[in-house]
Amino acid sequence: MRYAEKWGDSVDIAVELALADLKLTREQVEIKILEEPSKGFFGIGSKLAKVRVEEKDPKHEEEPRKEPEKKPEARKERAERRVEIKKEGKQEILIEVCGLDEPDGQQRAPYRFKRETRTREKPRRESEKRAKPTYGEARILNERPGDLVEQEQHPAKTFLREVTEKMGLDVSVSVLTNAETVYVDIEGPDSGTIIGKRGQTLDAVQYLTSLVVNKEKEGYTRVVIDAEGYRKKRELTLEKLANRLADKVQKSGRSIRLEPMNPYERKVIHTALQSRPEVTTKSEGEEPYRRVIIEPQK
């Protein structure tokens, strides 16, 4: 059977990511929670939820029900049958006049009965349903260029190895660079600790690594740190959240204020809703409490 194991900020998010990969619904799968999420202490030591979502066995087809045996008819087949059809509008009235032979051999008087049947009407053309608008996923903001070169020796790699070793984390670090950007991939059993709640620890480590990389340099080199593909998964989660909240704003006509986010996540929300003409987005507040507001288009 097909299965998927996913990490997420919560069990629900991890399950949704697994369902998206398998293209199944909750009714078609069995869900096992492998690791519960934990908040940690000030973001340090927090862990993501991990689930295993496995497709259920196909249900065996039920055996067809046996039709009850028909009781022998008390009366013999009629000896004479005449059918008259009378049309009334779109209906047909069938009038049968029958003479029946009874078991005792005596012929009873003919009788009449009516059976109404409706002629099948042509199915009406369904009015064209308003198709629910579909919106393409926002452009992945941390999409990597094709000219990256892996570096065995780099200040970012040295710094992160020292930090993870002192934290007692079992992870591996790889660094890829070009002229403008440094990309760092972290993998391993303890990568969830590096990510932290909603990526807060990952953002903090990225900020510190950026300070190390750009120390005593004239230009600025952008540093992006990812762990187990968390950045892309987080973007997809934020895009779904943005479109779901935009639907609510469109229906209710009321604005929705999101929770505070870092500049990168706010940009994901703005980008995801650029193609939604019925809503607008703006940011307000001061860092680190700056948040996105989704408003109906006036």
N, C-alpha and C positions, 0 to 999 in steps of 0.2 A: 504493500500500500504506500501511496505517496505521503510524504510528511515534510514539515518545515520547522526549523528551530529558529526563533527570532528573539532579539533583545528589544527592549523598549523602556520608556520612562515609567510606564505602568503596565500591568498585565493586559489591560484592554488594548493599549497601543500595540504591544507585541503581538497580540492575537490578530488585530486588524492587518498588520504587516504580513503575517503568515497567510491569512486568508487571501490577501491580494496576490501573493506569489502562487498559491495553489488554485486561485480562481474558484473558490468554493464558498459556501455560506456556513454559518455556525451550525445549522442543522445537519450538515453533511460531514462534520468532523468531530473528533474527540480531542479535548484540550487538556494538556498536562502542564502544570506549573512546575518548572524545574528550579527556578530561583525566584524568591520573593524580592521586590525592590526594598531598598533601605536608604534612609536619608543620610546616614553617616553623621559626622560631627563637623559643623561648619562646611559642609560640602566635601570634606575629606573622608574617604572611606565609604561614601555612598555607592550603592550598586543598582544596576538596572534590573528590571524583571526579565526573566528568560522563560519562554514557553515552548512546548512541543505540540504542534498541531498536526494530527494524523487523520487521513481520510477514513471514514467508516467503511466497513465491509458492505457491499451491495446487498440489499434486502432480497431474500429468496422470494420468488414469486409464489403467491398463495395458490394453493391447489384450487382449481375451479370447483365451484359448488355443484354438487350433484342435484340435478333436477328431480323433484319428487315424481314418483311413478304415477302416471295417469290412471285414474280409476276407470274400469271398463264402463263404457256408456250403457246406460239402461235402455236407451232407445236406439233402434237401428237407423241407418242412414235414410234420410228422407227419399221417398220414391219419386217425388216430383218437386221441382224448384223453379220458380219464376222470379226474376228480379226486375223491378222497375226503377229507373233513375230519374230523379227530378232535381233540376238545378235551381237554386235560389241564390242569386248573387254569386258569391265566391264559395258557396257551400253546395255539397251534393247530398241529397236525401235518398238513401237506398231503402226501398220497400220490398221485402221478400214475402212471397206468398207460398206457403209450404203445406204439403200433405204428408204427415208422418205415419210410419208404421210402428205401432206399439208392440212390446214384447208379446202381448196376448193375441196378436194378429188382427186386432180390430183397428180400423182406420178412423182416426179422429178428424173432426172438422178442421179445415185449413185455418190458420191464424196469421195475423199480420203483426209485424213489429218494424220499428224504424231504427236505423243506425246512421248517426250523423258522422260524417267525416269531412274534415277541412282539407281543401287542396293546399298543397305546399306553396306558400308564397315565396317569391324570389327574395333572397336576403337583401335587406335594405343596405344601401351604401352608408357605411359609418362616416359621420362627419370627421373631417380631418382633425385629429387630436393635435392640440398644441404641443409640439415636441419640447420636452424640457431642455433648456439650453445646456450644452456641454461645453466645458471650458478646458482648453489644453493646459497641461501642467506648465507651471512657470519655468522659465529657463533656469537650469541649475547654475547657481551663482558661483560655485567653486569648481566649475568645469575645468579640467586640467588641460593645458596645452600639450602638443605632441612633441615638443623639443626638450623635454625634461631628461636629465642625466642623473643616474644614481651616484651618490657620493659615499665613499667608505669613511672618509675623514671630514668632519664638518663641525663647527661650534655647536650647532643645534643638537647634533647627535651626541656629542660629548656631554653637553649639559643635561639632556634628557636621560641618558644612561645613569649619570650620577644621582639625579633626583629619584628615579624609579628604584634604583638599588637601595638608597637610603630609606625609601618608603616600604621596602620589602616586597615589591611587586614583580611578578613573573610576566614580563612583556618583552617584545622585541621591537626595535626602532629602526626604520629605514628612512633615508632622506633623499629626495630628488630635487634638483634645482635647475633653473635657467637664469637668464640675466636679470630677471626682475623678481622672481618669487622662489620661496623655499617651501616645498611640500613635505610634510612628515607623516608617515603612517605608523601607527602603533597597533600591534596585535599581540594576543596572548590571553591566558586564562584570567588575568587581573585587569584586562582592558576596561571592564565596566567601572572599576574604581577610578581610572583616569577620566572617564566620561563624567561621572557624577550626576547629580540630579539636573535633568534637562540640559546637560552639557556645561554646567557652571564650572566644574573643576577643569574640564577640557579647555574652556575659554581662558581660565586663569593661567593654566600651564602655557597656553599659546601666547598670552600676553608677556609672561616672563621670558619665554624663549625668544620672542621678538626683541625684547630689550637686550638679550645676550647677543643676538645676531647683528643688531644694528649699533652695537656699542662701538664708539670711536670710528664711525663710518660717515663719509660725507653724504652719500645718497641714502635712500630708504629702500630696504628689501622687505617685501610682504612675506609674512610667515603664516602658513595654514597648517594646523595640526588636526589629523583625523584619527579616529580609533574604530576599527571594525566597520568602516563605512558609515559611521554615525551621522556625519554631516549631511550626506545625501538623504538618508532615511528621515532625518529631522526636517529637511526641506519639504519632502513629500508630505509629512505629517502636518506641517504648517500650511501647506497649500490646500490640503483637504479641509483643515480647520477654517481657513480664510473663506473658501467658497461656501462652506456650510453656514458660517455666520453671515455672509453676504446674502444668502437666500433668506435668512431670518429678517435681516434689515429690509430687504425688498418687500417681504410679505407684511411686516408690521409697520414699516415707515418710520421706525425709530433707530437711533444710532446705538452702536455697541462699542464699548471700550474694552480693549484687550488688556491682559495683564502686562506689566512692564517687561520689556524685552531689550536685548542688546541690539546695536545698530545692524548687525548682520541679519538677525531674525526679523527685524522690522522691514528690512529691504526685501526679504522673501515675501512677506505679506503684501507690501506695495506692488511688487512685480506680479504676484499671483492674481491680483484684482485689476490690473491694468486693462484687461479685455472685458471688464464688466461695466458697461456704460451706465447701468442703473444705480451704481454706488460709487462713492469716492472715498479715498483714504487720506488721513493726515496723521502726523505725530505731534504729541504735545507732552510737556513736562520736562524736567531736567534729569540728566543721567545721575544715578542708574535707574531712575524710576520713570524714564520716558516710555510712552506707550503709543500704540496705534489705535485710532478711532475710525470705525467704518460707518459712513453716513449715507443716507439715501440721496440720490442725485436730485437736486432741486430744479 
